[in-house]
Amino acid sequence: MKLIWMSDLHFEAEGLVLGHNPRLRLQAAVDFIAEHHSDAAGCLITGDLVETGSVQNYQALKGFLDGLPMPVLPMTGNHDDRAVLRAVLPLPGTAMPDFIQYRTDFGDLSIMCLDTLNPGAAAGALCAERMGWLKAELGALNGRPAIVAMHHPPMTLGLPMLDPDNLQNGAALLTLLAEHPNVLHLLAGHVHRPCSGTARSVPFTTAKSVLYQAPAPRPEWDWSSFLPAAEAPALTVLDYSADGLTLQQCQFCDHGLDVPAA
């Protein structure tokens, strides 16, 4: 069974975002998926669907996502607006009434899509209600395999300018997940850098952005000097079988797609 994972689209219906065209880059991703991975069962998008949470942006975004040949599983990031996202994009019927948080099953594999949005803050949080929901859903699986997907990473990644804005109660989440060895992997966005490892024995991966990449931590940089790295965007293909889970990062366009020639 195959799933597609994209993150951090930062879509805008008009104009550029940090020098990049979000419509060109998203269309390139959609075309790549349709050509090479139309057999995927679903497409996860781990937050920051839009740069600014307007109705216009979400409606235009939906027009692009409707070109995908599989269902889309959207999640919130710190740039998203819960109410507008819910009004424009379809959600599974299992979604919590007050949060964009839900479980979707693909055969014996469950995907836990978490809502880590903390309105008004760059960093994320999971309140007691959302944590309680996750604990109950993991318990209800009775050991069946699961993937947890979210925007804000709950662990330190060694990214000095980005780590402070990760999930603020990440330790509590990792403690909960470590109690459930059936959690195969944790997927996170937000940092626009590809990182992987284990935290409290939980395997994790963070995604490249579909739009632009954050620079590597060396040479050092800060927000006053921030410029997107000259790196191509990517999406990830997940393959799940009785033998386990694999994640393959796929570059779907060149870095120069929307970069003016020197």
PyMOL commands that set and color helices and strands:
alter all, ss='L'
color gray80, all
select helices_A, chain A and resi 22-36+55-65+82-88+128-140+163-165+170-178+223-225+255-258
alter helices_A, ss='H'
color red, helices_A
select strands_A, chain A and resi 2-6+42-45+72-74+102-106+109-113+146-150+183-188+195-199+202-206+234-241+244-251
alter strands_A, ss='S'
color yellow, strands_A
deselect
rebuild
show_as cartoon
